[in-house]
Amino acid sequence: MNSINRRSVLLAGLGVAGAGALAACSSGSGSGSNNALVNPSGSAVAAAEKKRTSTGRRQKLTLTAAPAMIDLGGGVMPKTWAFDGRTPGKEVRLSVGDTLVAELSNQLPNKTTTSIHWHGIALRNDMDGVPPATQTAVRAGSTFTYQFLADAPGTYFFHPHVGVQLDRGLYAPLIVEDPKETLDYDDEWVVVLDDWVDGVTGTPDEVFAELKQGMGGMDMGDGSSSSSDDMGDMGGMDMGGESASPSASASSSGGMSMKFMLTDSESKLLGGDAGDVKYPHHLINGRVATDPDVYTGKPGKKVRLRIINAGSDTAYRVALGGHKLTITHTDGFPVVHQEADALLIGMGERYDVLVTLADGVFPLVALAEGKNANGLALVRTGSGSKPSATVRPKELDGMIMTASQLRAADDVRLKSAKTDVTHQIKLTGGRDKYNWAINGKPFDMKDPEANPITIEEGQRVRLDFVNGTDMWHPMHLHGHTYQLGTSGPRKDTAIVLPKKKLSVFFDADNPGQWMLHCHNAYHGEAGMMANVGYKA
């Protein structure tokens, strides 16, 4: 995702934002469009920002993206990229109406560009962190300052939006607190889930290089591909690193030896294939299951868990042994409270739950759905021995809550309105050729305004996600929250199951150019992404 826009780059005079921002030439020159799109730094974006209610408070921080050796526990010490030497990065917390002023310092090696996307926050378009659509990528050795007002409370996180950097250690929670919070609880615990490969079995770039070969065998880019049964012989193909030989060695049967690609992940909850990538570790708060993070509390206390799936290819089924979960929010927005034994959380989704703590030691398990692995953390309120790393509490097989079973709380449900425009969003492609796309067209990094999904400010918009593929996709819309159906939860990321349709609604109230993409890092990078652009 780090290619530079082929059109002339105009540097926006954004004051504190400096010369890293891109005022894209919104000529609408993209193929398939006669519509000029709103400029990410234009007057419509500035006008929308002025309407947000501000406290006048500013919170400043510096985030340094750099190589780091991190301690995941259990003697696992991979080299990765991280913010300020830790994964997850330090939690950022502010109140509704505060302005965040965050300077990104890019100290990554090999002239690697990067950015920060503030996932789930409806912010001003030129601060969304998506090169080349809303800014130029931040060059190695340089800085860029993000400045935006956060006007919706909730559980969010931030991560890069360049290449497959999401699958390294560059992410951290972002919590926007509500001064008018009505939930009653004694404490809170932020729980970040992640699937980990970097520096253990390879790098995300090596993973992507292997995935791009496709499961149908060698696809030479001419559209021809052998069948899924015949994996072909990849000989000594260079996978772009030290792992070239093992990841590309021919197996004794003459087939391709897959170092990273998962071929047997199955989940009924996800409608079939669960994921593409074999991960050696699944982390909770940056710790492996054999050496878990521990939350210490007191019996009878009520705790709010803010659960974030920062993974790149894994949905997690989450349960706390010996406890029920009361789901209160998803993706920052309140829902009618629902009790469940476990919940399913796709990449990019967040859920807030309340638990009343029992007395003892309890496993918080994040089962890697369909992958026969799990992450583990512990809740300790009394005496008791530590459960095994592979513990499977019975709650994981109890009442499992998914977003489709939730309803938006009354105060955040969209007001009834006529739909002004409906767009069909066909999810296309497959693992055979690894040609994931939207409406059959992979996103064009050289021309981000090509094939836009156009909307107009003030419209009630309906998106019909039609998944024609054999895999599930967590579909994330930047800059907005949509409602699932007429009364479902308000979300910015939702699971679309294979061969199914999901209709969502949102109000076009935040002008700009916004990415709509699969939050599987590898599907998005392969092309399952589109520009939802406001007409100028």
C-alpha positions as a printed NumPy array, in Angstrom:
array([[  0.   ,   0.   ,   0.   ],
       [  2.949,   2.314,  -0.152],
       [  2.973,   3.258,  -3.817],
       [  2.861,   7.007,  -4.426],
       [ -0.105,   8.536,  -6.189],
       [  0.78 ,   8.845,  -9.882],
       [ -0.908,  12.225, -10.138],
       [  0.893,  15.313,  -8.962],
       [  1.101,  15.443,  -5.2  ],
       [ -0.115,  18.728,  -3.787],
       [  1.111,  19.454,  -0.294],
       [ -1.643,  20.767,   1.899],
       [ -1.001,  23.685,   4.211],
       [ -2.389,  21.962,   7.274],
       [ -0.387,  23.82 ,   9.874],
       [  0.521,  21.221,  12.442],
       [ -0.041,  18.413,   9.963],
       [  2.863,  19.716,   7.927],
       [  3.812,  18.674,   4.438],
       [  2.941,  15.005,   4.726],
       [ -0.711,  15.42 ,   3.858],
       [ -1.997,  14.845,   0.384],
       [ -4.536,  17.166,  -1.119],
       [ -5.483,  14.701,  -3.817],
       [ -6.33 ,  16.138,  -7.224],
       [-10.002,  15.307,  -7.139],
       [-10.505,  15.425, -10.865],
       [-12.523,  12.237, -10.892],
       [-10.169,  11.035, -13.582],
       [-10.432,   7.478, -12.271],
       [-11.821,   5.095, -14.842],
       [-15.524,   4.449, -14.544],
       [-16.235,   7.828, -12.977],
       [-17.323,  11.213, -14.25 ],
       [-17.626,  12.534, -10.74 ],
       [-15.11 ,  14.775,  -9.056],
       [-14.631,  13.607,  -5.486],
       [-14.326,  15.693,  -2.33 ],
       [-10.705,  16.603,  -1.635],
       [ -9.453,  14.977,   1.615],
       [ -8.172,  18.403,   2.74 ],
       [-10.949,  20.446,   1.124],
       [-13.465,  22.921,   2.481],
       [-16.213,  20.294,   2.972],
       [-13.9  ,  18.328,   5.284],
       [-12.983,  21.474,   7.236],
       [-16.68 ,  22.396,   7.556],
       [-17.547,  18.956,   8.958],
       [-14.72 ,  19.229,  11.486],
       [-16.032,  22.612,  12.68 ],
       [-19.395,  21.012,  13.52 ],
       [-17.805,  18.624,  16.025],
       [-18.161,  19.625,  19.673],
       [-14.787,  20.366,  21.255],
       [-13.679,  20.497,  24.889],
       [-10.727,  22.647,  23.851],
       [ -8.377,  20.104,  25.441],
       [ -5.434,  18.819,  23.398],
       [ -3.521,  15.648,  24.123],
       [ -0.064,  15.464,  22.575],
       [  2.054,  12.375,  22.087],
       [  4.853,  11.037,  19.9  ],
       [  4.684,   7.558,  18.397],
       [  8.001,   6.202,  17.151],
       [  7.708,   3.31 ,  14.698],
       [ 10.996,   1.399,  14.809],
       [ 12.508,  -2.098,  14.845],
       [ 12.351,  -3.73 ,  18.276],
       [ 13.003,  -7.043,  19.945],
       [  9.964,  -7.678,  22.106],
       [  9.276, -10.139,  24.915],
       [  6.116, -12.179,  24.277],
       [  6.753, -14.337,  27.357],
       [  7.775, -17.981,  27.528],
       [ 11.175, -17.167,  26.063],
       [  9.653, -15.939,  22.777],
       [ 11.664, -12.827,  21.792],
       [ 10.977, -11.942,  18.147],
       [ 12.349,  -9.03 ,  16.201],
       [  9.484,  -6.953,  14.831],
       [  8.421,  -3.348,  14.31 ],
       [  6.654,  -1.623,  17.177],
       [  5.643,   1.743,  18.561],
       [  8.165,   2.789,  21.205],
       [  9.544,  -0.727,  21.633],
       [  6.428,  -2.505,  22.907],
       [  3.496,  -4.57 ,  21.604],
       [  0.718,  -3.678,  21.989],
       [  1.797,  -0.053,  22.043],
       [  0.922,   2.099,  25.047],
       [ -2.801,   2.681,  25.39 ],
       [ -3.987,   6.159,  24.37 ],
       [ -6.96 ,   7.465,  26.353],
       [ -8.878,  10.72 ,  25.95 ],
       [-12.373,  12.1  ,  26.551],
       [-15.104,  12.865,  24.033],
       [-14.413,  16.219,  22.368],
       [-10.672,  16.176,  23.055],
       [ -8.225,  16.757,  20.213],
       [ -5.44 ,  14.237,  19.723],
       [ -2.155,  15.617,  18.41 ],
       [ -0.003,  12.592,  17.607],
       [  3.377,  12.91 ,  15.911],
       [  4.418,   9.781,  14.045],
       [  8.195,   9.411,  13.767],
       [  9.099,   6.818,  11.149],
       [ 12.348,   5.078,  12.125],
       [ 11.679,   1.902,  10.108],
       [ 14.545,   0.323,   8.128],
       [ 15.168,   0.017,   4.377],
       [ 13.342,   3.211,   3.386],
       [ 10.052,   1.662,   4.548],
       [  7.128,   4.093,   4.466],
       [  4.279,   3.911,   6.978],
       [  1.18 ,   5.684,   8.336],
       [ -1.327,   5.474,  11.2  ],
       [ -5.024,   4.698,  10.676],
       [ -7.26 ,   5.49 ,  13.657],
       [ -9.548,   2.5  ,  13.33 ],
       [-13.257,   3.128,  13.916],
       [-13.038,   6.846,  14.618],
       [-15.176,   9.152,  12.483],
       [-12.501,  11.813,  12.079],
       [-11.514,  14.383,   9.46 ],
       [-10.622,  12.711,   6.163],
       [ -7.042,  13.99 ,   5.773],
       [ -6.114,  12.486,   9.172],
       [ -7.395,   8.973,   8.336],
       [ -3.896,   7.706,   7.526],
       [ -4.518,   5.933,   4.227],
       [ -1.816,   6.418,   1.572],
       [ -2.194,   7.243,  -1.234],
       [ -5.873,   8.258,  -0.891],
       [ -5.771,  10.695,   2.039],
       [ -2.054,  11.399,   2.517],
       [  1.32 ,  10.501,   1.109],
       [  2.983,   7.693,   3.044],
       [  5.378,   8.924,   5.735],
       [  8.931,   8.383,   4.52 ],
       [ 11.571,   6.684,   6.663],
       [ 13.431,   9.238,   8.763],
       [ 10.594,  11.759,   8.645],
       [  7.588,  12.68 ,  10.788],
       [  3.909,  13.431,  10.277],
       [  1.517,  14.887,  12.834],
       [ -2.055,  13.645,  13.042],
       [ -4.466,  16.117,  14.611],
       [ -8.168,  15.396,  14.961],
       [-11.106,  15.784,  17.31 ],
       [-12.556,  12.546,  18.708],
       [-16.273,  13.145,  19.202],
       [-17.636,   9.6  ,  19.699],
       [-16.874,   7.565,  22.834],
       [-15.801,   3.981,  22.503],
       [-13.161,   1.288,  22.195],
       [-10.89 ,   1.827,  19.185],
       [ -7.317,   1.066,  18.152],
       [ -4.705,   2.306,  15.707],
       [ -2.409,   0.597,  13.227],
       [ -0.56 ,   1.277,   9.94 ],
       [ -2.362,   1.292,   6.593],
       [  0.62 ,   0.442,   4.384],
       [  1.25 ,  -3.017,   2.922],
       [  0.789,  -5.832,   5.453],
       [  2.328,  -3.844,   8.331],
       [ -0.837,  -4.542,  10.356],
       [  0.603,  -8.04 ,  10.931],
       [  3.677,  -6.69 ,  12.733],
       [  3.679,  -5.131,  16.21 ],
       [  2.56 ,  -1.638,  15.206],
       [ -0.776,  -1.312,  17.003],
       [ -2.215,   0.009,  20.261],
       [ -5.602,   0.586,  21.934],
       [ -7.312,   3.976,  21.713],
       [-10.053,   4.572,  24.29 ],
       [-12.387,   7.571,  24.048],
       [-14.136,   7.953,  27.394],
       [-17.674,   9.26 ,  27.815],
       [-18.006,  11.777,  30.686],
       [-21.726,  10.894,  30.738],
       [-21.078,   7.136,  30.992],
       [-24.138,   5.353,  32.382],
       [-22.58 ,   1.898,  32.742],
       [-21.899,   0.921,  36.333],
       [-18.645,  -0.995,  36.948],
       [-15.69 ,  -1.064,  39.338],
       [-12.727,  -1.464,  37.004],
       [-11.814,  -2.065,  33.388],
       [ -9.376,  -4.263,  31.533],
       [ -8.371,  -3.654,  27.913],
       [ -7.868,  -7.008,  26.162],
       [ -6.017,  -6.963,  22.818],
       [ -6.039, -10.143,  20.708],
       [ -3.492, -10.808,  17.971],
       [ -2.24 , -13.589,  15.713],
       [  1.579, -13.555,  15.621],
       [  4.037, -14.644,  12.931],
       [  6.625, -11.822,  12.661],
       [ 10.145, -12.805,  13.643],
       [  9.074, -16.333,  14.61 ],
       [  8.466, -18.303,  11.408],
       [  8.837, -15.442,   8.943],
       [  7.677, -11.914,   8.158],
       [  4.243, -10.746,   6.965],
       [  5.807,  -9.858,   3.592],
       [  7.009, -13.459,   3.217],
       [  3.545, -14.685,   4.196],
       [  1.96 , -12.47 ,   1.539],
       [  4.469, -13.571,  -1.107],
       [  3.491, -17.2  ,  -0.5  ],
       [ -0.254, -16.487,  -0.367],
       [ -0.101, -14.594,  -3.657],
       [  1.033, -17.781,  -5.389],
       [ -2.488, -19.026,  -4.725],
       [ -3.682, -22.391,  -3.553],
       [ -4.415, -23.415,  -7.114],
       [ -0.705, -23.721,  -7.755],
       [  1.519, -21.391,  -9.739],
       [ -0.43 , -18.512, -11.184],
       [  1.862, -16.721, -13.594],
       [ -0.386, -13.673, -13.835],
       [ -1.848, -14.675, -17.201],
       [ -4.982, -16.047, -15.589],
       [ -3.877, -19.652, -15.987],
       [ -3.628, -21.75 , -12.891],
       [ -3.42 , -25.413, -12.093],
       [ -6.252, -26.993, -10.162],
       [ -6.411, -26.906,  -6.38 ],
       [ -5.465, -30.58 ,  -6.292],
       [ -2.264, -30.056,  -8.225],
       [ -0.177, -27.616,  -6.179],
       [  2.613, -27.627,  -8.754],
       [  6.335, -27.604,  -8.035],
       [  7.688, -24.225,  -6.973],
       [ 11.316, -25.281,  -7.197],
       [ 13.637, -22.801,  -5.515],
       [ 11.478, -19.72 ,  -5.826],
       [ 12.862, -16.856,  -3.725],
       [ 10.281, -15.772,  -1.169],
       [ 12.123, -12.554,  -0.426],
       [ 14.127, -13.515,   2.628],
       [ 16.07 , -16.151,   4.496],
       [ 13.022, -18.388,   4.476],
       [ 13.131, -18.849,   0.698],
       [ 14.224, -22.461,   0.814],
       [ 11.871, -23.868,   3.465],
       [  8.839, -21.941,   2.252],
       [  9.364, -22.96 ,  -1.329],
       [ 10.908, -26.383,  -1.077],
       [  9.169, -29.108,  -3.031],
       [  7.711, -31.819,  -0.884],
       [  8.539, -35.471,  -1.495],
       [  5.247, -35.863,  -3.331],
       [  6.307, -33.216,  -5.822],
       [  3.768, -30.721,  -4.445],
       [  4.463, -27.324,  -2.928],
       [  5.437, -27.248,   0.744],
       [  3.358, -24.54 ,   2.382],
       [  5.232, -22.748,   5.133],
       [  2.548, -20.198,   5.957],
       [ -0.638, -21.104,   4.119],
       [ -3.32 , -22.913,   6.105],
       [ -5.253, -25.424,   4.035],
       [ -7.457, -27.13 ,   6.601],
       [ -9.075, -24.411,   8.735],
       [-12.806, -25.061,   9.093],
       [-15.449, -23.291,  11.169],
       [-19.223, -23.707,  11.158],
       [-19.546, -20.292,  12.801],
       [-17.655, -18.715,   9.883],
       [-19.401, -20.774,   7.215],
       [-16.404, -22.81 ,   6.051],
       [-12.781, -21.739,   5.567],
       [-11.675, -19.935,   8.713],
       [ -8.414, -18.347,   7.549],
       [ -5.398, -18.433,   5.262],
       [ -2.397, -18.21 ,   7.582],
       [ -0.677, -20.572,  10.04 ],
       [  0.318, -18.575,  13.116],
       [  2.8  , -19.986,  15.643],
       [  1.301, -17.862,  18.447],
       [ -1.982, -16.232,  19.427],
       [ -1.486, -13.386,  21.882],
       [ -3.57 , -11.67 ,  24.522],
       [ -2.044,  -8.325,  25.506],
       [  1.226,  -9.289,  23.849],
       [  1.701, -12.557,  25.77 ],
       [  1.81 , -16.16 ,  24.553],
       [ -0.564, -18.715,  26.079],
       [  2.207, -20.504,  28.022],
       [  3.114, -17.274,  29.886],
       [ -0.137, -15.304,  30.051],
       [ -1.085, -11.783,  31.046],
       [ -2.824, -11.778,  34.46 ],
       [ -5.615,  -9.465,  35.632],
       [ -5.837,  -9.35 ,  39.436],
       [ -9.151,  -8.369,  41.004],
       [-11.524,  -9.058,  43.874],
       [-14.507, -11.429,  43.971],
       [-17.848,  -9.701,  43.457],
       [-16.355,  -6.753,  41.584],
       [-17.836,  -5.813,  38.2  ],
       [-15.242,  -5.349,  35.455],
       [-15.613,  -3.899,  31.964],
       [-13.536,  -5.772,  29.39 ],
       [-12.748,  -3.822,  26.24 ],
       [-11.861,  -6.559,  23.74 ],
       [-10.048,  -5.615,  20.518],
       [ -9.165,  -8.044,  17.718],
       [ -5.968,  -6.567,  16.254],
       [ -5.232,  -9.764,  14.328],
       [ -4.725, -10.023,  10.583],
       [ -6.269, -13.377,   9.614],
       [ -7.97 , -14.848,  12.702],
       [-11.436, -14.601,  14.218],
       [-11.511, -15.411,  17.914],
       [-14.176, -17.087,  20.021],
       [-13.743, -15.49 ,  23.441],
       [-14.934, -16.805,  26.809],
       [-14.039, -16.383,  30.474],
       [-14.167, -19.728,  32.268],
       [-16.762, -19.837,  35.049],
       [-18.406, -16.558,  34.007],
       [-21.151, -15.139,  31.81 ],
       [-20.417, -12.143,  29.589],
       [-22.871,  -9.246,  29.349],
       [-22.281,  -7.571,  25.992],
       [-22.801,  -3.8  ,  26.242],
       [-21.077,  -2.295,  23.175],
       [-19.663,  -3.266,  19.829],
       [-17.305,  -1.093,  17.79 ],
       [-17.763,   1.73 ,  20.296],
       [-21.562,   1.911,  20.155],
       [-23.981,   0.664,  22.859],
       [-26.277,  -2.299,  22.263],
       [-29.258,  -3.679,  24.162],
       [-27.459,  -5.717,  26.814],
       [-27.169,  -9.407,  25.976],
       [-25.827, -12.208,  28.128],
       [-23.715, -14.897,  26.502],
       [-21.172, -17.584,  27.324],
       [-18.834, -16.58 ,  24.498],
       [-18.59 , -14.128,  21.63 ],
       [-17.164, -14.271,  18.106],
       [-14.929, -11.349,  17.152],
       [-13.497, -10.808,  13.662],
       [-10.393,  -8.804,  12.788],
       [-10.98 ,  -5.092,  13.405],
       [-14.052,  -5.658,  15.595],
       [-14.271,  -4.567,  19.235],
       [-16.684,  -5.661,  21.965],
       [-17.21 ,  -4.3  ,  25.475],
       [-18.528,  -6.786,  28.032],
       [-19.266,  -6.705,  31.753],
       [-18.364,  -9.584,  34.078],
       [-18.942,  -9.994,  37.805],
       [-15.863, -11.751,  39.124],
       [-16.07 , -15.066,  40.979],
       [-13.493, -16.285,  43.517],
       [-10.469, -18.164,  42.153],
       [ -8.288, -18.313,  39.022],
       [-10.083, -18.257,  35.66 ],
       [ -8.912, -18.591,  32.039],
       [ -9.82 , -15.899,  29.525],
       [ -9.485, -17.896,  26.303],
       [ -9.409, -16.545,  22.761],
       [ -9.953, -19.636,  20.633],
       [ -8.494, -19.116,  17.142],
       [-11.689, -20.016,  15.296],
       [-11.141, -23.033,  13.024],
       [ -7.384, -23.079,  13.627],
       [ -7.015, -25.488,  16.565],
       [ -5.054, -22.961,  18.667],
       [ -5.77 , -20.307,  21.246],
       [ -4.61 , -17.281,  23.18 ],
       [ -4.845, -17.196,  26.972],
       [ -4.94 , -14.636,  29.784],
       [ -5.834, -15.182,  33.436],
       [ -8.196, -13.53 ,  35.891],
       [ -7.039, -14.06 ,  39.47 ],
       [ -9.271, -13.091,  42.389],
       [ -8.216, -15.752,  44.893],
       [ -6.187, -18.9  ,  45.357],
       [ -5.944, -21.574,  42.717],
       [ -3.514, -23.1  ,  40.26 ],
       [ -2.845, -21.81 ,  36.771],
       [ -4.775, -23.662,  34.048],
       [ -2.918, -25.233,  31.128],
       [ -2.119, -23.166,  28.041],
       [ -4.613, -25.231,  26.015],
       [ -7.477, -25.061,  28.52 ],
       [-10.913, -25.077,  26.884],
       [-13.627, -23.833,  29.246],
       [-17.114, -25.197,  28.572],
       [-18.361, -21.64 ,  27.924],
       [-16.645, -21.747,  24.502],
       [-19.281, -24.278,  23.413],
       [-22.217, -22.571,  25.119],
       [-24.303, -19.63 ,  23.91 ],
       [-22.031, -17.883,  21.369],
       [-23.007, -14.3  ,  20.531],
       [-22.403, -12.782,  17.092],
       [-23.218,  -9.267,  15.914],
       [-26.251, -10.468,  13.969],
       [-27.959, -11.345,  17.275],
       [-27.497,  -7.866,  18.786],
       [-29.704,  -4.769,  18.613],
       [-28.601,  -1.145,  18.721],
       [-29.43 ,   0.725,  21.928],
       [-32.333,   3.136,  21.411],
       [-30.23 ,   6.297,  21.64 ],
       [-27.866,   5.254,  18.821],
       [-30.303,   3.52 ,  16.472],
       [-30.531,   5.306,  13.135],
       [-33.637,   7.403,  12.753],
       [-36.081,   6.004,  10.234],
       [-35.389,   7.553,   6.809],
       [-35.811,   6.842,   3.122],
       [-32.751,   5.262,   1.521],
       [-31.326,   7.685,  -1.042],
       [-28.793,   5.402,  -2.689],
       [-28.042,   1.654,  -2.623],
       [-24.704,   0.219,  -3.68 ],
       [-24.106,  -3.465,  -4.217],
       [-20.693,  -4.42 ,  -2.854],
       [-19.803,  -7.758,  -4.416],
       [-16.983,  -9.54 ,  -2.602],
       [-15.108, -11.48 ,  -5.277],
       [-12.051, -13.664,  -5.784],
       [-10.708, -16.709,  -4.028],
       [ -7.759, -18.504,  -2.514],
       [ -6.946, -20.443,  -5.713],
       [ -5.534, -17.344,  -7.411],
       [ -5.551, -15.057,  -4.354],
       [ -7.334, -12.449,  -6.451],
       [ -9.542, -10.862,  -3.78 ],
       [-11.439,  -7.785,  -4.978],
       [-14.613,  -5.713,  -4.702],
       [-16.995,  -5.89 ,  -7.656],
       [-14.335,  -7.875,  -9.529],
       [-11.856,  -4.966,  -9.518],
       [ -8.813,  -4.963,  -7.243],
       [ -8.091,  -1.572,  -5.686],
       [ -5.631,   0.462,  -7.763],
       [ -2.959,   1.957,  -5.497],
       [ -1.667,   4.059,  -8.384],
       [ -5.097,   5.611,  -8.953],
       [ -7.117,   5.558,  -5.719],
       [ -9.996,   7.442,  -7.368],
       [-10.567,   4.747,  -9.976],
       [-13.922,   2.934,  -9.694],
       [-15.233,   4.87 ,  -6.68 ],
       [-18.448,   4.029,  -4.858],
       [-19.93 ,   7.519,  -4.965],
       [-22.227,   9.049,  -2.378],
       [-23.386,  12.594,  -1.558],
       [-23.372,  14.45 ,   1.729],
       [-26.721,  14.173,   3.511],
       [-27.751,  10.888,   1.907],
       [-28.99 ,   7.797,   3.725],
       [-26.819,   5.118,   2.115],
       [-27.448,   1.388,   1.896],
       [-24.621,  -1.031,   1.171],
       [-25.513,  -4.583,   0.198],
       [-22.484,  -6.785,   0.828],
       [-22.884,  -9.838,  -1.406],
       [-20.238, -12.418,  -0.617],
       [-19.827, -14.682,  -3.649],
       [-16.6  , -16.172,  -2.275],
       [-15.97 , -19.303,  -0.224],
       [-14.558, -17.328,   2.707],
       [-15.853, -14.918,   5.334],
       [-14.728, -11.281,   5.236],
       [-14.77 ,  -8.683,   8.053],
       [-15.777,  -5.573,   6.071],
       [-14.56 ,  -2.269,   7.534],
       [-15.768,   1.195,   6.488],
       [-13.567,   4.144,   7.429],
       [-14.964,   7.42 ,   8.766],
       [-18.488,   6.133,   9.566],
       [-20.488,   3.611,  11.541],
       [-23.231,   1.706,   9.787],
       [-26.231,  -0.125,  11.187],
       [-26.792,  -3.808,  10.461],
       [-30.27 ,  -3.945,   8.95 ],
       [-33.036,  -1.759,  10.364],
       [-32.362,  -2.296,  14.068],
       [-29.082,  -4.194,  14.381],
       [-25.965,  -2.858,  16.103],
       [-24.025,   0.193,  14.93 ],
       [-20.631,  -0.999,  13.691],
       [-17.717,  -0.058,  11.454],
       [-16.553,  -3.665,  10.907],
       [-18.887,  -6.608,  10.31 ],
       [-18.463, -10.241,   9.346],
       [-19.969, -11.178,   5.967],
       [-20.286, -14.951,   5.716],
       [-19.576, -16.896,   2.503],
       [-22.43 , -17.023,  -0.039],
       [-24.449, -14.602,   2.148],
       [-25.714, -11.034,   1.838],
       [-25.516,  -8.386,   4.558],
       [-27.302,  -5.021,   4.228],
       [-26.065,  -2.055,   6.251],
       [-27.17 ,   1.587,   6.436],
       [-25.346,   4.809,   7.293],
       [-25.776,   8.559,   7.016],
       [-23.297,  10.32 ,   4.737],
       [-22.255,  12.969,   7.252],
       [-18.448,  12.93 ,   7.038],
       [-17.227,  14.132,   3.616],
       [-14.079,  12.801,   2.016],
       [-12.698,   9.654,   0.443],
       [-13.013,   6.624,   2.683],
       [-11.687,   3.106,   2.321],
       [-14.087,   0.18 ,   2.448],
       [-12.122,  -3.046,   2.728],
       [-11.757,  -6.522,   4.116],
       [ -9.872,  -6.34 ,   7.426],
       [ -8.066,  -9.569,   6.668],
       [ -4.729,  -7.801,   6.077],
       [ -3.842, -10.14 ,   3.217],
       [ -7.219,  -9.931,   1.451],
       [ -7.155,  -6.13 ,   1.656],
       [ -3.615,  -5.922,   0.317],
       [ -4.467,  -8.324,  -2.504],
       [ -7.172,  -5.881,  -3.634],
       [-10.404,  -6.315,  -1.631],
       [-10.727,  -2.586,  -1.068],
       [-12.692,   0.289,  -2.593],
       [-12.957,   4.071,  -2.274],
       [-16.299,   5.315,  -0.919],
       [-16.005,   8.86 ,  -2.247],
       [-18.256,  11.852,  -1.638],
       [-19.093,  13.766,  -4.807],
       [-17.575,  17.233,  -4.801]])
